[in-house]
Amino acid sequence: MKTVIKISGMTCGGCAAGAKKAAESVPGVNSAEVSLERAEAELRYDGKAETLEDVKKALGRAGFTAG
């Protein structure tokens, strides 16, 4: 399944790389493409609501706000 989530708190390419790493560390996430310019991530994941919530939590632990 594919979805897009907004991410706030990214200010540079390093932030985008950190957000990508955080999202891809979650079991069930196949890939994450993070756009600093659009302040969002396009996720390919297993489609479970729990996985999406876990991604938001992982991004929060990395210092970002996802919603």
DSSP file (Angstrom, degrees, kcal/mol; ACC not computed):
  #  RESIDUE AA STRUCTURE BP1 BP2  ACC     N-H-->O    O-->H-N    N-H-->O    O-->H-N    TCO  KAPPA ALPHA  PHI   PSI    X-CA   Y-CA   Z-CA
    1    1 A M              0   0    0      0, 0.0    44,-2.6     0, 0.0     2,-0.4   0.000 360.0 360.0 360.0 151.0    0.0    0.0    0.0
    2    2 A K  E     +A   44   0A   0     42,-0.2     2,-0.3    44,-0.1    42,-0.2  -0.962 360.0 159.8-123.5 139.8    1.1    3.6   -0.6
    3    3 A T  E     -A   43   0A   0     40,-2.1    40,-3.0    -2,-0.4     2,-0.4  -0.971  29.2-132.9-149.9 163.1    0.3    6.7    1.3
    4    4 A V  E     -A   42   0A   0     -2,-0.3     2,-0.4    38,-0.2    38,-0.2  -0.976  20.0-172.6-120.2 132.3    1.7   10.2    1.9
    5    5 A I  E     -A   41   0A   0     36,-2.5    36,-2.7    -2,-0.4     2,-0.2  -0.965  23.2-122.3-123.5 144.5    2.1   11.8    5.3
    6    6 A K  E     -A   40   0A   0     -2,-0.4    61,-2.0    34,-0.2     2,-0.4  -0.580  24.6-163.5 -80.3 144.3    3.1   15.4    6.1
    7    7 A I  E     -C   66   0B   0     32,-2.6     2,-0.3    -2,-0.2     3,-0.3  -0.995   3.4-168.5-131.8 126.1    6.2   15.9    8.2
    8    8 A S  E     +C   65   0B   0     57,-3.2    57,-2.4    -2,-0.4     3,-0.1  -0.841  63.1  51.5-111.2 154.9    7.0   19.2   10.0
    9    9 A G        +     0   0    0      1,-0.4     2,-0.4    -2,-0.3    -1,-0.1   0.366  69.3 128.3 105.1  -3.0   10.3   20.1   11.6
   10   10 A M        +     0   0    0     -3,-0.3    -1,-0.4     1,-0.1     3,-0.1  -0.740  20.1 162.5 -87.4 131.1   12.6   19.3    8.6
   11   11 A T        +     0   0    0     -2,-0.4     2,-0.3     1,-0.2    -1,-0.1   0.483  59.2  16.2-123.8  -8.2   14.9   22.2    7.8
   12   12 A C  S  > S-     0   0    0      1,-0.1     4,-1.9    24,-0.0     3,-0.3  -0.933  84.3 -89.2-155.7 175.1   17.7   20.6    5.7
   13   13 A G  H  > S+     0   0    0     -2,-0.3     4,-2.3     1,-0.2     5,-0.2   0.831 122.5  58.3 -62.3 -32.7   18.7   17.6    3.6
   14   14 A G  H  > S+     0   0    0      2,-0.2     4,-2.2     1,-0.2    -1,-0.2   0.879 104.6  51.2 -64.6 -37.1   20.1   16.0    6.7
   15   15 A C  H  > S+     0   0    0     -3,-0.3     4,-2.6     2,-0.2    -2,-0.2   0.924 109.1  50.3 -63.7 -44.4   16.7   16.2    8.4
   16   16 A A  H  X S+     0   0    0     -4,-1.9     4,-2.3     1,-0.2    -2,-0.2   0.905 110.8  49.5 -61.7 -41.2   15.1   14.6    5.3
   17   17 A A  H  X S+     0   0    0     -4,-2.3     4,-2.4     1,-0.2    -1,-0.2   0.896 111.2  49.8 -64.3 -39.7   17.7   11.8    5.5
   18   18 A G  H  X S+     0   0    0     -4,-2.2     4,-2.4     2,-0.2    -2,-0.2   0.883 110.2  49.9 -65.5 -38.6   17.0   11.3    9.2
   19   19 A A  H  X S+     0   0    0     -4,-2.6     4,-2.6     2,-0.2    -2,-0.2   0.901 110.7  50.0 -66.2 -40.7   13.2   11.2    8.6
   20   20 A K  H  X S+     0   0    0     -4,-2.3     4,-2.7     2,-0.2    -2,-0.2   0.930 111.6  48.2 -62.1 -45.9   13.7    8.6    5.8
   21   21 A K  H  X S+     0   0    0     -4,-2.4     4,-0.9     1,-0.2    -2,-0.2   0.912 112.3  49.2 -61.8 -43.2   15.9    6.4    8.1
   22   22 A A  H >< S+     0   0    0     -4,-2.4     3,-0.5     1,-0.2     4,-0.3   0.932 113.7  45.4 -62.7 -45.9   13.4    6.7   11.0
   23   23 A A  H >< S+     0   0    0     -4,-2.6     3,-1.3     1,-0.2    -2,-0.2   0.917 112.6  49.9 -64.8 -43.2   10.4    5.7    8.7
   24   24 A E  H 3< S+     0   0    0     -4,-2.7    -1,-0.2     1,-0.3    -2,-0.2   0.628  98.2  69.1 -73.6 -11.7   12.3    2.8    7.1
   25   25 A S  T << S+     0   0    0     -4,-0.9    -1,-0.3    -3,-0.5    -2,-0.2   0.621  79.3  97.4 -78.2 -11.6   13.3    1.4   10.5
   26   26 A V  S X  S-     0   0    0     -3,-1.3     3,-2.0    -4,-0.3    29,-0.1  -0.641  84.6-115.0 -82.4 126.5    9.7    0.5   11.2
   27   27 A P  T 3  S+     0   0    0      0, 0.0     3,-0.1     0, 0.0    27,-0.1  -0.368 103.0  34.1 -57.6 135.2    8.8   -3.1   10.5
   28   28 A G  T 3  S+     0   0    0      1,-0.3    18,-1.6    -4,-0.1     2,-0.6   0.199  88.4 114.6 101.4 -14.3    6.2   -3.3    7.7
   29   29 A V  E <   -B   45   0A   0     -3,-2.0    -1,-0.3    16,-0.2    16,-0.3  -0.810  39.9-177.4 -91.6 123.4    7.7   -0.3    5.8
   30   30 A N  E     -     0   0A   0     14,-2.9     2,-0.3    -2,-0.6    15,-0.2   0.860  66.8 -16.4 -85.4 -40.1    9.1   -1.3    2.4
   31   31 A S  E     -B   44   0A   0     13,-1.7    13,-2.5    -8,-0.1     2,-0.4  -0.986  51.5-155.1-161.3 157.6   10.3    2.2    1.5
   32   32 A A  E     -B   43   0A   0     -2,-0.3     2,-0.6    11,-0.2    11,-0.2  -0.983   3.1-165.7-139.2 126.4   10.0    5.9    2.3
   33   33 A E  E     -B   42   0A   0      9,-2.3     9,-2.8    -2,-0.4     2,-0.4  -0.958  16.6-161.4-111.9 114.2   10.7    8.7   -0.1
   34   34 A V  E     -B   41   0A   0     -2,-0.6     2,-0.6     7,-0.2     7,-0.2  -0.819   6.6-161.1-103.5 131.7   11.0   12.0    1.8
   35   35 A S  E  >> -B   40   0A   0      5,-3.1     5,-1.7    -2,-0.4     4,-0.9  -0.947   8.9-170.8-113.5 115.4   10.7   15.4    0.2
   36   36 A L  T  45S+     0   0    0     -2,-0.6     3,-0.2     3,-0.2    -1,-0.2   0.908  89.9  53.6 -65.3 -42.7   12.1   18.4    2.1
   37   37 A E  T  45S+     0   0    0      1,-0.2    -1,-0.2     2,-0.1    -2,-0.0   0.873 118.0  33.9 -62.7 -40.0   10.5   20.8   -0.3
   38   38 A R  T  45S-     0   0    0      2,-0.2    -1,-0.2   -32,-0.0    -2,-0.2   0.519 102.1-132.4 -93.1  -6.4    7.0   19.3    0.1
   39   39 A A  T  <5 +     0   0    0     -4,-0.9   -32,-2.6    -3,-0.2     2,-0.3   0.939  68.3 104.4  53.3  52.6    7.5   18.5    3.8
   40   40 A E  E   < -AB   6  35A   0     -5,-1.7    -5,-3.1   -34,-0.3     2,-0.4  -0.971  60.6-136.4-153.7 165.8    6.1   15.0    3.3
   41   41 A A  E     -AB   5  34A   0    -36,-2.7   -36,-2.5    -2,-0.3     2,-0.7  -0.996  10.5-147.2-128.5 135.4    7.0   11.3    3.0
   42   42 A E  E     -AB   4  33A   0     -9,-2.8    -9,-2.3    -2,-0.4     2,-0.4  -0.912  26.6-163.8 -99.3 116.4    5.6    8.8    0.5
   43   43 A L  E     -AB   3  32A   0    -40,-3.0   -40,-2.1    -2,-0.7     2,-0.5  -0.814  20.6-162.4-105.9 139.8    5.5    5.5    2.2
   44   44 A R  E     +AB   2  31A   0    -13,-2.5   -14,-2.9    -2,-0.4   -13,-1.7  -0.991  38.2 147.5-112.8 119.6    5.1    2.0    0.8
   45   45 A Y  E     - B   0  29A   0    -44,-2.6   -16,-0.2    -2,-0.5   -17,-0.1  -0.823  62.1 -83.2-147.2 179.8    4.1   -0.2    3.6
   46   46 A D        -     0   0    0    -18,-1.6     3,-0.1    -2,-0.2   -17,-0.1   0.472  61.7-115.1 -74.6  -2.4    2.0   -3.3    4.5
   47   47 A G        +     0   0    0      1,-0.3     2,-0.3   -46,-0.2    -1,-0.1   0.423  68.6 137.8  87.1  -1.8   -1.2   -1.4    4.8
   48   48 A K     >  -     0   0    0      1,-0.1     4,-1.5   -20,-0.1     3,-0.4  -0.613  55.1-139.7 -81.9 136.6   -1.7   -1.9    8.5
   49   49 A A  H  > S+     0   0    0     -2,-0.3     4,-2.1     1,-0.2     5,-0.2   0.848 104.1  59.5 -60.2 -34.4   -2.9    1.1   10.6
   50   50 A E  H  > S+     0   0    0      1,-0.2     4,-2.4     2,-0.2    -1,-0.2   0.877 101.5  53.6 -63.5 -37.5   -0.5    0.0   13.3
   51   51 A T  H  > S+     0   0    0     -3,-0.4     4,-2.1     2,-0.2    -1,-0.2   0.925 108.3  49.1 -63.5 -44.1    2.4    0.4   10.9
   52   52 A L  H  X S+     0   0    0     -4,-1.5     4,-2.0     1,-0.2    -2,-0.2   0.900 111.8  48.9 -63.1 -41.2    1.4    3.9   10.0
   53   53 A E  H  X S+     0   0    0     -4,-2.1     4,-2.1     1,-0.2    -1,-0.2   0.892 109.6  52.7 -64.5 -39.0    1.1    4.8   13.7
   54   54 A D  H  X S+     0   0    0     -4,-2.4     4,-2.5     2,-0.2    -2,-0.2   0.866 107.0  52.7 -65.0 -35.8    4.5    3.3   14.4
   55   55 A V  H  X S+     0   0    0     -4,-2.1     4,-2.7     2,-0.2     5,-0.2   0.931 108.6  49.7 -63.3 -45.6    6.0    5.4   11.6
   56   56 A K  H  X S+     0   0    0     -4,-2.0     4,-2.0     1,-0.2    10,-0.3   0.896 112.1  48.3 -61.0 -39.8    4.5    8.6   13.2
   57   57 A K  H  X S+     0   0    0     -4,-2.1     4,-2.4     2,-0.2    -1,-0.2   0.909 111.0  50.3 -66.2 -42.1    6.0    7.6   16.5
   58   58 A A  H  X S+     0   0    0     -4,-2.5     4,-1.4     1,-0.2    -2,-0.2   0.901 110.7  49.1 -63.3 -41.2    9.4    6.9   15.0
   59   59 A L  H  <>S+     0   0    0     -4,-2.7     5,-2.7     1,-0.2     4,-0.3   0.888 109.8  52.6 -64.9 -38.1    9.4   10.3   13.3
   60   60 A G  H ><5S+     0   0    0     -4,-2.0     3,-1.5     1,-0.2    -2,-0.2   0.910 107.2  51.0 -62.8 -42.9    8.4   11.9   16.6
   61   61 A R  H 3<5S+     0   0    0     -4,-2.4    -1,-0.2     1,-0.3    -2,-0.2   0.805 106.9  55.9 -64.1 -27.8   11.3   10.2   18.4
   62   62 A A  T 3<5S-     0   0    0     -4,-1.4    -1,-0.3    -5,-0.2    -2,-0.2   0.478 128.7 -97.7 -83.8  -2.2   13.6   11.5   15.6
   63   63 A G  T < 5S+     0   0    0     -3,-1.5     2,-0.2     1,-0.3    -3,-0.2   0.588  86.2 111.3 101.7  11.7   12.4   15.1   16.3
   64   64 A F      < -     0   0    0     -5,-2.7     2,-0.5    -6,-0.1    -1,-0.3  -0.710  60.5-129.4-114.4 165.6    9.7   15.6   13.7
   65   65 A T  E     -C    8   0B   0    -57,-2.4   -57,-3.2    -2,-0.2     2,-0.4  -0.976  26.1-171.2-115.2 123.1    6.0   15.9   13.8
   66   66 A A  E      C    7   0B   0     -2,-0.5   -59,-0.2   -10,-0.3   -26,-0.0  -0.909 360.0 360.0-116.0 141.2    4.0   13.7   11.4
   67   67 A G              0   0    0    -61,-2.0   -60,-0.1    -2,-0.4    -1,-0.1   0.373 360.0 360.0-163.0 360.0    0.4   13.8   10.6
